[in-house]
Amino acid sequence: MSLHIAGMGWVTPLGSSVPEVWGRLLRGEEAAVEIISDSVGQESHPVFRVPASALKDLPAHPRLRRASAISRFAAAAGIAALDDAGITISAPDAPRIALIFAISNGGVIYTKRFYRDIVAAGANTASPLLFPETVFNAPASHLAALLGLTGVSYTLVGDGAVGLLAMRMAEDLMRNDNFDYSLVVGAEEADWLLCDAYSKWRLTRSAPPIEPFHSPAKGMILSEGSGAILMARSGSVKIAMTHAGTSYTKRSRLGEASKKVLRELEAPLGAAVIASANGTFIDAAEASAVTDVMPGSAVYALKPALGESVGASTLWQVITGAQALRTGTLPPMLHMSSNLPFPPPKGDADTLPIRDAVVLGCGLNQQVAGLRLSI
């Protein structure tokens, strides 16, 4: 079975139009940082937020009027992916499109907000409109209703690799002739609670820049947004191979798990690597894996420009890989270490004769996944 990317959409701290954001990445731009705090805590944290302008084209809909930011991000990206593919959903199409939603932290945010309202002002003041957002599959429900989808809908909860695992699940669903398309959407919202948790785990830094592959690792900055991939049996970029994913039990085992994924993706020499390096322990493991399995590959890390959006990040990486193949270019690497063991994009945007791109997703909670794109 041959699967392709038929359409793409994203909502990022640099905007939402794929051509616009891609152009900004090629120019070496990065998102502006915002400092957030919470009345409960005593610390402030930097985040990369989605600008209001990124949602300007989101249609008015009763389901979105009081929906979470995660749901609005997901709706905007999903609609953009369908528009990119030129797909208008009619009644006969509705049951033939599968929806797979990927998320990591979303429901935790709204559980905190719901119970904080109860503690602060009493049980009668907690909004019943907020409670549904505490459920992880709330964004998938909103998106399916907004688009009029009546087929299957799944929500996967995981770490930063969850978007790639959702695409693997979508591939499995597409083996069923009952589906013409699978819409894979991942979303995340930046919140003080999450920033504080990641800070307590010593994974974040107090200010930009994010420096991928730096030794020692200096930490990441959380961000928010969404990404959407419409998978079909035809399209401009082929999904040459997905991976079922693997796990690592200790940080010291991440390098071997990453090598296993890269080997099994069978990437040819000269393929580009879109890495998940985010300024944490992930980076050294990815550098070791790429050096060992794909020596000489150009490597690009997206997160210095857009931040670590967890549930959405690997779908952003897939879009980046697809754009690299479509345009024959990779953006410059931002804030890279001077002693990298492989040649990253550098200076202005590099023009590269690439026909394959590997997306590697290493999560912070023991998941590793990947896929290979080709043209």
Beta strands, then each sheet from edge to edge (+ up, - down):
strand 1: 3-11
strand 2: 33-37
strand 3: 44-48
strand 4: 97-103
strand 5: 153-157
strand 6: 181-188
strand 7: 222-223
strand 8: 225-232
strand 9: 237-242
strand 10: 246-247
strand 11: 272-275
strand 12: 299-301
strand 13: 329-330
strand 14: 350-351
strand 15: 356-362
strand 16: 367-374
sheet 1: 5+ 4+ 6+ 8- 1+ 9- 16+ 10-
sheet 2: 5+ 4+ 6+ 8- 1+ 9- 16+ 15- 11- 12-
sheet 3: 2+ 3- 7-
sheet 4: 13+ 14-
end
